[in-house]
């Protein structure tokens, strides 16, 4: 498990975040969860099914936490660094989409 560190910026946090996502299956589960969140968000907006907003955290974090607990075997950064971790999820998603990080 990682020790708690202080980060003064997202730029200093992101390398730590990536190290916490070194397992390919964990990254893939993050990517699937984030993609489903985007798809659900589009569905919510198109259908005006606002109650489905409650599912967004379950879908997004559910896949990510399975990746951490069963494959990465570490504690999700969300528990210690919620905002930086949320930002890291989307930057990593973009980095996977653009090929900067291996899927």
Secondary structure, 3 states (H helix, E strand, C coil): CCCCCCCCCHHHHHHHHHHCCCCHHHHHHHHHHHHHHHHHHHHHHHHCCHHHHHHHHHHHHHHHHHHHHHHHCCCCHHHCCHHHHHHHHHHHHHHHHCCCCCC
